[in-house]
Amino acid sequence: MRDGEDAGGGAGAGGASGAGGAGGVIRVLVVDDDFRVARVHRAYVERVDAFQVVGVAGSGEQALRTVDELRPDLVLLDLYLPDVFGLDVIPRLRTAGHDCDVMVVSAAREADAVRGAVRRGVVDYLLKPFDFEDLRGRLERYAVQRGMLRDTVVRGQADVDRVLAGAALPVPSAPPRRPVRLPKGMSAETAGLVERTLREAEGSLSASECARLTGVSRVSARRYLEYFHTVGAAEVSLRYGATGRPERRYRFVERGRGRARAEV
């Protein structure tokens, strides 16, 4: 599996003792067959306080094995998996005795998929593509609901009603932002991956270096980098060698402050 190392490596960080949520940390397993998308979702989750990604799985069978090994508190589950439909993973988890919560993150817009997810007790259903703020709000709402369920002492109907009302909490509002419309053929997940790679780079990146770090093709990396340059989120420098055309290199900048210069 492409991300088998991620799944196994999580045990060292959080342990596989089954004591999920100890110390307030909510342990998360990301399930997606596209390793680039999984990498973006993992980065999103780890930006939210109190959440820790303990593993990544690329198929339904790997998800089942990883849940059995790492005992996460929450599974972010894609539905279009290479071996099974994602919703079919949930009853197999329950049969195996796992009580982890499941949040669907999928491009599946069919009413049957949504109804099936509700019947199987998912805690939320987030449509792809989404950005960090979309997921952050739902994770924060989930953390509140989880805390209410854990801490509530039921003495009467009022306590039951209070817990049930928590299930209808609104998603925390995100700071106002202007909607971004990507050019046709670009995905929000890949754009987020390239942008994060550009942000975290020490110095500038060429399209080839960006492609190697993200796993996308050089052509795709160049297209996304040029897009960020166009909208002012990246500056371009030209590095001249002994022969041939100069190499275009990209550096992340605050929007509206991009500029071109030459590096010799």
N, C-alpha and C positions, 0 to 999 in steps of 0.2 A: 504494500500500500504506500502511496506517496507520502502520507503523513503519519505513518506508523510510529516514526520516532517521536512525534509530538505526543501521541497517545501514551506511549510507554514512559516518556520523560516526565510526564506530569506527576507520577507517583512520588518522585523525589521531592518535588516542591511542596506537595500538600499531603502526601501519604495516602495509603489506600485502606485506612483503618475503618472507614465507614462512619467516622465521627464528623460528617459534613456539617459545615456551618459553625464549627467550634471557633470561639473568639470573634464571632460576628462575620467571618468570611464565608461568602456563598461560593461554593465550588461549581464550576461550569464546564460542561463538555460541549464542544462545538462539532456538529455533524454536517458536513457538506462535501459533495464529491468533487468539487472544484477547489483545488488546494489554494489557488489565488484568492478566491472568495473567502474561504475558511480563514486565511491569514488576515484578511481585512476585518472579518467579524471578531476574530480573536483580539486584534488590536483595539477594536471598539470596546469590547467587554472589559479589557484590562485598564481602560481609561476611567471606568466607573468605580467609585469608592466601594469597598467591601466585596467586590467581585474578583474572583481569581479563576482563570482558565487552567484546568488541570489536564486537559487532553483534547485532541482533535481526531475525529474519525471520518473516513471517506466513504463508508458504506454502511448499510444496515447491520450486517453481521459484525463488522468491526465495532460499531456503536454498542451492540449488545455485549461484546467481549470487554470493551473498555469500561462500560458501566459496571460490569461485574468486578472488574479489577480495581477501579478508582473510586466507585461509589460517589458520584457527583450529586450535588443538591439540585441542579438545574441542567437540562439538556436543551440546547438550541438546535432544533431539528429541521433540516431541509426535507422536503417531501420527494423530490425527484432524485432518488438514489439509484445507483447502477444495478443493484441486486433486488431490492424490494421497494414498495411504495412506503414512504416514511411513516404514514399513520399505522402501518402494520407492525412497526417496531414497538409501538406503545403497549398493546396487549401482551406481547412477548416479554416486555420488561416487567409487567405486573405478574405474569405467570411465574417468572423467575424470582419474584419476591422483592423487586426494587420499587421503592416509593418515591423516587426522584420526580420532580416536577418537569414538565415539558413545555417549551415555548416554540411554536412553529415559526420558522423564518423561511419563506418560500415564495416563489413566483406563481404558485398555483392559485388561480382566482376562481376556480369552479365552485359553485355553490355546494356540490356534494363534498368537496374536500373540506370546506369550512364547516359544514354540518358534521362531518365525520370527526373533525378535530374537536368540536364542542362535545360530541358524545363521548369521546375518549378522555375528556377532562383536561385538555391543555389549558395552561394559565394565560396564554395570549397567542395571537396570530398576527404576525407582521409580514406584510407583503414586500417582496423585493421589486425594484431596488429601493434601498432606504439609506439614510445617512446616519452619522453618529448620534445626532440629537434624537432621531426617531427611536433608536434602540435604547438610548440612555433613559428616556422618559419611561419606557416600559419596564426596564430593569429596576428603576427606582420605585415604580409602583409595585412591582412584584416583591421587592424587599420589604415594603411597608405591609403588604398583605401577609407575607410570610411571618413577619414579626408579630402581627396581630394573632395569627393562628397559633403561634408558639406560646405566646404569653397569656392568652385569654383564659380566665377561670370561669367556667359556666356555672352560674348560680341560679339562672332563670332565663326566661325568654328574652329579656333585654340584652343579655350577654350574647345569645345566639344571633339576635338581630344585628348587633354591632359587628360581629364577625362577618355575617353575610353582606352587610353594607360595604365592608371593605373590598369585596369583590367588584363593586361598582365604582371604585375610586377613579377619578379622571386621571389621564396621563399627565404628569407634571409638565407645565408649559415650558417650552424652550425659549431662549431669548429671540426676539424678532430678527428674522433674517430674510434677505431677498432670495426668492427661489432661483435656483441655477438650472438652466436648461442646457444639457450637454448636446453637442452635435450628434447627428444621426450616426448610429453605429458604435457609439461609445457607451460604456456601462458605468454606472455610479460606483460599483465595487472596484473595477479596475482603476478608475480615476482616483478613488480614495487610496488605493494601494500605491500608485505612482506618486501621488502627492505626499503621502507619508514617507516614502522612500526618499523623496527629494528633500523633505524637511529634515530628516535625520542624517542626511549625508554630511560628511565632513568635507566642506569645500564644494566644488561643482561636480556634476556627473555628465558623462556623454550618454547618448542613446544606448550604446552597446553596454555600458556599465549598468545603466538603469535596467535594461533587459535582463542582465545576468542576476541582478539583485531581486527582481520581482518575479522572474519566471515567464514574462510575456515575451513576444517576439520583438526583435529590434525595430521592425517597422511600426508595431503598435506602440512601443515605448516612445519612439520619435514623435508619433502623432499626438500622444497625450502630453508630452513635454512641450511641443509646439502650441498645443491648446493652452496650457498654463502660461506660456509666454504671451500668447495673444490676450489673455484676460488680465495680465499684469501680475500673476502670482509667481512668475519665474523670470529671471534675467538670463540673457544669453551672452556668453563670451566666446570669442573665436581664438582657438589655439593653433598657431602656425607651426608646422613641422618643416623638415628639410625640403620635402617635395609634396606635391599633391594639393588637394583642396584643404583649407583650414577645418579643424574639427570644431563642431558646435558643442558647447558645454553649457549646462543649465544649473542654476542655483536658485533656491527658493527665496523669495522676498515677500514683504508685505504687499498686498494688492495695490496696484497703482504706482509702485516705485521701481518697476523693472526698467532696465536699461541694457544696452549692448556695449561691449567693449572688447578689446583684443588682448589675448595673452600670447606672448612670444616665448 
